[in-house]
Amino acid sequence: AIIKALEYETVKTYNSSLPKGSVVTKEEGHTGLAYVNEKSENIEIIESPKNAEIEIGTGDEANYIGKMTGYGADCAGCSGTLSCRTKEGNYHNLITNGEYYNDSQYGTVRILAAALDKFPCGTMIKVENENLGTFNAIVLDTGGAMRKAWANGTILMDLAFKSENDPAVHLATSSNTKYSVQRWGY
């Protein structure tokens, strides 16, 4: 009798909501095993192979360097209610819901305002800010300054805070913030 390995295949799907060239493993593959009777040549499957599943990004490029500022829910002209609906279809309010959002895929993340025609609602971004460190943030808001900057070819994002009085609002200000898109939109 012979024990034979049964190889698995890798099933690829292409996803335009992932940045170009990125690869996400959705399911690990596993080799199967079979028992082969040499005399009768009967094959008995002991364990079936399990195919690997990966997604390959075909969306826009992912990495940008730009400016960051901070804003509070109580800023001039602000109501605290964000421009974008959440994945659940609700509007997030910074005053009542806070400056964090719980994303089903990325967990608890910060909230950003950005130019929505470039970074649609739900876009997940890994932010590297020289003053605040590295963190994940989701685009749930926009503003005139972000739209104007993008129209002029500049990246500007605004990090949300509960209040303009939060001392960290000023720490967010950076002209050399790295933005790495992890997911385009929801």
N, C-alpha and C positions, 0 to 999 in steps of 0.2 A: 504494500500500500504506500501511496505517496501523498503527502500533504502539499497542496499547491496554493500559492498566493494568487488571489484574484485582484488585479489592479483596478483602481477607481479612475474615473474620468473627471476632468475639470470642466464644469459648465460655466460659460462666460455669458454675462448679460452686460449691455452697455447702458449707461445712465447719464443723461445730460445734466442732472442736478448735482453730479459730482464733478469736481475740477478735472480738467484734461489730464490724462495720464495717471490719475490716482487709482489705486486698487483697494477694494474693500472685500475682505473675506467674510461672506455671509454664513458659510458652513464649511467646516474642515472636512476633508476627505479621509476615508479609512479603507485600507486594503481588506479584502475579504479572504476567507479560507475555504478550501474544498478538500475533500478526501477522495482520492482517486484509487479505485480498485484496479490493479494492474491486469488481473486475469480477465475480468468482465468489462473493463474500461468504463464501468459505471462511475459517475461523478456525483458525490453527495456534498451539497453545499453545507458547510458548517456555519459560516457567517458570510452574509452577502456583503459585497463592497458598497460603500456609501460615497456617492459622488461629491466632490468639492464644488462649492458654488462661490463664484467671485463676481463682483461688479467692477466694471472698468469705466472710469469717468471720461465723458466726451464733452463736458461743459467748457466754459471759458477758463483761461489761465487762472491760477489761484493766488499768486503772491503779489502784494503791492506794498509800497512804502508811502506813507502820507502823514497828514497832520491829525492830531486828536485834541479835542477839547472836552470839557465836562459841562453838564447842565443839570439843574435841579427841577423837580416837578413844579416848583413855585417861581420859575423864571418868568420874565416879562412876556406876556402873551401865551403862557403855558397853562393848561388846565390840569395836567397830570395824566390825562388820558392819551394814550399813544395812538399814532396814525394807523398802525396795522392791526388787523385782527390776529388773534393767536390761532394756532392750528385747530383749536377746539371751537373757533368761531366767535370768541369773546374779545372785548377790548380790555387790555391791561391798563391799570391805573397805578402810576408810581406812588401816589399818596396812600391808597388803600392796599395795593398789592405789593409794593416795594420795588426795589431796583434790580431784583433778580427774577428770572423766569425759569420754570422747571420744564425742560425740553425732554420729550419721551426718549430721544436717542442720546443726548449729551448730558442729561441731568441738570443740575442747577447752574445757570449761566447768567452773566451780566447782560444788560440791555444797551443796544447802540441805536443811534439815529444815523442814517446814511442817505445817500442819493438813491432812491428806490428804483430809478430807471437802470441803474447799474447793479445795485445790491437789493434784489427784491425781498419783500417781507419773508421772514423765516430763514434768511441766509445765516449760516453759522460760520463764525470767523474766530480763528485763533489769533489773539491780539498779543503782541510783544511791545509793551510800553516801558520806556526807560525808567519811569518813576513808579509805576504800579506793578511791574512784572508781567508775567505771562498768564493769560486766562482766556477762556472761551466766552464769546458773547454772541447774541442773536440780534439781528436787525428787526426792530419792531416799531421804529419811529423814523421820521425824516424832519427836515427843516430847510428853510430857504438858503442858509449858508452852505449846507451840504450839497444842495441841488446846484447852486451857483458855482461852487468849487468844481464839481464834476463837469459842468458845462464848459469850464475853462481847462479841463484836463487834469485837475488836481483831486486827490483823494483827501477828504476831510470827514471824519466821523466824530460824533458827539456821544460821550459815555453818560448814561443816565444815573442820577442820584435822587434820593428822596427830597433833598432840599439844597438850594443854592448856598446855604450856610454850612454845608458839610465841607470841612477843610480839604478833603480829598478832591473836590471839584477842581481846584487849582492844580493839584498834582497830576491830573489827567492830561494837562496841556503839554503837548510834545509835537515837534515838527518832524520827528524821525520814528514814527510808530510803524511797526511791521504788521501787516494784515495778511493772514493766510486763510483763504476760503476753504472750509471743510465740507460745506453743502450749499448749493445755490437754491435759495427759497425752501419752502417746505417740501 
